[in-house]
Amino acid sequence: VIVVSGETGCGKTTQLPQYILESEIESGRGAFCNIICTQPRRISAMAVAERVAAERGEQLGES
């Protein structure tokens, strides 16, 4: 378990998980990788999920 702390807008919720996923994909472990990010409100969680999916060029809920 890793806990990341940083200022608002630094990418800890949107960028860091993508870096971790890319590293796992390159290592051949992408399908087995579980990355969990918590948000205090459902609205925030949905907005983050939509943003990350858009940045990755994927449909929300498809990967």
C-alpha positions in Angstrom: 0.0 0.0 0.0 1.3 3.4 -1.0 -0.2 6.7 0.3 0.5 9.8 -1.8 0.1 13.3 -0.5 0.5 16.4 -2.6 -1.1 19.7 -3.5 -4.4 20.0 -5.3 -3.9 19.6 -9.1 -0.5 18.0 -8.9 -1.7 14.8 -10.7 -1.7 12.4 -7.8 -5.2 11.1 -8.7 -5.1 11.3 -12.6 -1.4 11.0 -13.6 0.3 8.8 -11.0 -2.1 5.8 -11.5 -1.6 6.1 -15.3 2.2 6.0 -14.8 1.9 2.9 -12.6 -0.4 1.2 -15.1 1.9 1.9 -18.0 4.8 0.5 -16.1 2.8 -2.7 -15.3 1.7 -3.0 -18.9 5.4 -2.7 -20.1 6.3 -5.4 -17.5 3.6 -7.8 -18.8 1.5 -7.5 -15.6 -1.1 -4.9 -16.7 -4.0 -7.4 -16.7 -3.2 -8.3 -13.1 -2.6 -4.7 -11.8 -5.2 -3.2 -9.4 -4.9 0.6 -8.7 -7.3 2.1 -6.3 -7.8 5.8 -5.7 -10.2 7.2 -3.2 -12.3 10.3 -3.4 -14.4 11.9 -0.7 -17.5 12.4 -2.9 -19.1 10.3 -5.6 -19.2 13.3 -8.0 -15.4 13.7 -7.6 -14.9 10.0 -8.3 -17.0 10.1 -11.4 -15.3 13.2 -12.8 -11.8 11.6 -12.2 -12.9 8.4 -13.9 -14.2 10.3 -16.9 -11.0 12.4 -17.1 -8.6 9.4 -16.9 -10.7 7.4 -19.5 -10.6 10.4 -21.8 -6.8 10.9 -21.4 -6.3 7.2 -22.2 -8.6 7.3 -25.2 -10.9 4.7 -23.7 -14.6 4.3 -23.0 -15.5 4.7 -19.3 -16.1 1.3 -17.8 -14.5 -0.6 -20.7 -11.1 -1.3 -19.2 
